[in-house]
Every structure is written in C-alpha cells, then in structure tokens.
Amino acid sequence: MSKSIFYHAGCPVCVSAEQDLIHLIGKEKVEVVHLGEESSRIEDAEKAGVLSVPALVTPNGNTLHINFGASLDDLKS
C-alpha cells in the first residue's frame, strides 16, 4: 500500500478529521473512503483493524483511531 487510507462515515467528527488529515498529509497521499457510501469497503476496513471511524490506516499497516464517530458495527446495520 503506497497511500494511507482514511475511513469515515460522513459525520461532523469524520469530516473535520478528513480535512485536517488532507491538510497535514496531502490529498495525493490519502485515499478517502466514506463507508456510508461505500459499504462494500467495510470488510476491507475490518481486515485492516478498523474498529470505529474516523480511522487512518498507514502504508505500513498501522491503524490509527483518530476520534470516535461511529462503530463499524453501527455502519453494518
């Protein structure tokens, strides 16, 4: 993986974190995945260790939970 992946659900906490990360890291280095719109990617997020969103998965596989917006279980419903 060459880019970080930022998973979120579109809530205000997630959108704010997305904007901050893009500003800090750069849009070209972050793939943004809105799990509310791309529910097919929830399984990928789980495999990467994401338990809640917003979360950032780094290129070397570290999963960073930034703040609590929503549990992945809540997004499956």
LINVENSUL-V493290 format. One record per pair of residues at least 12 apart in sequence whose ideal C-beta (glycine too) atoms are under 10 Angstrom apart, sorted by the first residue. I is the first residue (numbers start at 1). GAP is how many residues later the second one is. D is the distance in whole Angstrom. If there is no record, write none. Layout:
BEGIN
i->(I & I)
gap->(GAP & GAP)
d->(D & D)
END
This chain:
BEGIN
i->(1 & 1 & 1 & 1 & 1 & 1 & 1 & 2 & 2 & 2 & 3 & 3 & 3 & 3 & 3 & 3 & 3 & 3 & 3 & 3 & 4 & 4 & 4 & 4 & 4 & 4 & 4 & 4 & 4 & 4 & 4 & 4 & 4 & 4 & 5 & 5 & 5 & 5 & 5 & 5 & 5 & 5 & 5 & 5 & 5 & 5 & 5 & 5 & 5 & 6 & 6 & 6 & 6 & 6 & 6 & 6 & 6 & 6 & 6 & 6 & 6 & 6 & 6 & 6 & 6 & 7 & 7 & 7 & 7 & 7 & 7 & 7 & 7 & 7 & 7 & 7 & 7 & 7 & 7 & 7 & 7 & 7 & 7 & 7 & 7 & 7 & 7 & 7 & 7 & 8 & 8 & 8 & 8 & 8 & 8 & 8 & 8 & 8 & 8 & 8 & 8 & 8 & 9 & 9 & 9 & 9 & 9 & 9 & 9 & 9 & 9 & 9 & 9 & 9 & 9 & 9 & 10 & 10 & 10 & 10 & 10 & 10 & 10 & 10 & 11 & 11 & 11 & 11 & 11 & 11 & 11 & 12 & 13 & 13 & 13 & 13 & 13 & 13 & 13 & 14 & 14 & 14 & 14 & 14 & 14 & 14 & 14 & 14 & 14 & 14 & 15 & 15 & 15 & 16 & 16 & 16 & 16 & 17 & 17 & 17 & 17 & 17 & 17 & 17 & 18 & 18 & 18 & 18 & 18 & 18 & 20 & 20 & 21 & 21 & 21 & 21 & 25 & 25 & 29 & 30 & 31 & 33 & 33 & 33 & 33 & 33 & 34 & 35 & 35 & 35 & 35 & 35 & 35 & 35 & 35 & 36 & 36 & 36 & 39 & 39 & 42 & 42 & 42 & 42 & 43 & 43 & 44 & 45 & 45 & 45 & 45 & 46 & 46 & 46 & 48 & 48 & 48 & 49 & 49 & 49 & 49 & 49 & 50 & 50 & 50 & 50 & 51 & 51 & 51 & 51 & 51 & 51 & 52 & 52 & 52 & 52 & 52 & 52 & 52 & 52 & 52 & 52 & 52 & 53 & 53 & 53 & 53 & 53 & 53 & 53 & 53 & 53 & 53 & 54 & 54 & 54 & 54 & 54 & 55 & 55 & 55 & 55)
gap->(30 & 47 & 56 & 57 & 58 & 59 & 60 & 27 & 29 & 57 & 22 & 23 & 25 & 26 & 27 & 28 & 29 & 54 & 55 & 56 & 17 & 21 & 22 & 25 & 26 & 27 & 28 & 52 & 53 & 54 & 55 & 56 & 58 & 60 & 25 & 26 & 27 & 28 & 36 & 39 & 40 & 43 & 45 & 50 & 51 & 52 & 53 & 54 & 58 & 12 & 15 & 16 & 19 & 24 & 25 & 26 & 27 & 28 & 47 & 48 & 49 & 50 & 51 & 58 & 60 & 24 & 25 & 26 & 27 & 28 & 31 & 34 & 35 & 37 & 38 & 39 & 41 & 43 & 45 & 46 & 47 & 48 & 49 & 50 & 56 & 58 & 59 & 65 & 68 & 13 & 24 & 25 & 26 & 27 & 28 & 45 & 46 & 47 & 48 & 58 & 61 & 62 & 24 & 25 & 26 & 27 & 28 & 43 & 44 & 45 & 60 & 61 & 62 & 63 & 65 & 66 & 24 & 25 & 26 & 27 & 43 & 44 & 59 & 60 & 25 & 42 & 43 & 56 & 57 & 58 & 59 & 57 & 40 & 41 & 53 & 54 & 55 & 56 & 57 & 18 & 20 & 21 & 22 & 39 & 40 & 41 & 52 & 53 & 55 & 56 & 19 & 39 & 54 & 38 & 50 & 51 & 53 & 36 & 37 & 38 & 39 & 49 & 50 & 52 & 12 & 14 & 16 & 36 & 38 & 48 & 34 & 46 & 33 & 35 & 43 & 45 & 31 & 33 & 30 & 26 & 26 & 12 & 17 & 20 & 22 & 24 & 19 & 15 & 18 & 19 & 20 & 35 & 37 & 40 & 41 & 17 & 34 & 39 & 36 & 37 & 30 & 31 & 33 & 34 & 29 & 33 & 13 & 12 & 18 & 27 & 30 & 26 & 27 & 30 & 13 & 14 & 15 & 12 & 13 & 14 & 15 & 16 & 13 & 14 & 15 & 22 & 12 & 14 & 17 & 20 & 21 & 22 & 13 & 14 & 15 & 16 & 17 & 18 & 19 & 20 & 21 & 22 & 23 & 12 & 13 & 14 & 15 & 16 & 17 & 18 & 19 & 21 & 22 & 12 & 13 & 14 & 15 & 16 & 12 & 13 & 14 & 17)
d->(9 & 9 & 8 & 8 & 5 & 8 & 7 & 8 & 10 & 6 & 9 & 10 & 8 & 6 & 6 & 5 & 10 & 10 & 9 & 7 & 8 & 6 & 10 & 6 & 5 & 7 & 10 & 6 & 6 & 5 & 6 & 10 & 9 & 9 & 7 & 5 & 8 & 6 & 9 & 8 & 8 & 7 & 9 & 9 & 7 & 5 & 9 & 9 & 10 & 6 & 6 & 8 & 9 & 5 & 7 & 5 & 7 & 9 & 9 & 7 & 8 & 5 & 8 & 10 & 9 & 9 & 8 & 5 & 8 & 6 & 9 & 8 & 9 & 9 & 5 & 10 & 8 & 5 & 9 & 5 & 7 & 5 & 8 & 7 & 9 & 10 & 10 & 9 & 10 & 10 & 7 & 7 & 6 & 7 & 8 & 5 & 4 & 8 & 10 & 9 & 7 & 9 & 10 & 7 & 5 & 5 & 9 & 9 & 5 & 8 & 6 & 5 & 10 & 9 & 8 & 6 & 6 & 8 & 5 & 7 & 9 & 10 & 9 & 9 & 9 & 8 & 8 & 10 & 10 & 5 & 6 & 8 & 9 & 7 & 8 & 5 & 8 & 4 & 9 & 10 & 8 & 9 & 9 & 6 & 4 & 9 & 9 & 8 & 5 & 8 & 10 & 9 & 9 & 9 & 10 & 9 & 9 & 9 & 4 & 9 & 8 & 5 & 6 & 8 & 8 & 6 & 9 & 7 & 10 & 10 & 10 & 9 & 8 & 6 & 10 & 8 & 9 & 10 & 9 & 8 & 9 & 7 & 10 & 9 & 10 & 9 & 9 & 9 & 6 & 10 & 10 & 9 & 8 & 5 & 9 & 9 & 9 & 7 & 7 & 8 & 6 & 10 & 6 & 6 & 10 & 10 & 9 & 8 & 9 & 6 & 9 & 6 & 10 & 9 & 7 & 9 & 6 & 8 & 8 & 4 & 10 & 9 & 6 & 10 & 8 & 6 & 8 & 7 & 10 & 7 & 6 & 9 & 6 & 9 & 9 & 5 & 7 & 6 & 5 & 6 & 9 & 9 & 9 & 8 & 8 & 9 & 9 & 5 & 6 & 8 & 7 & 9 & 7 & 5 & 6 & 9 & 6 & 9 & 9 & 10 & 9 & 9)
END
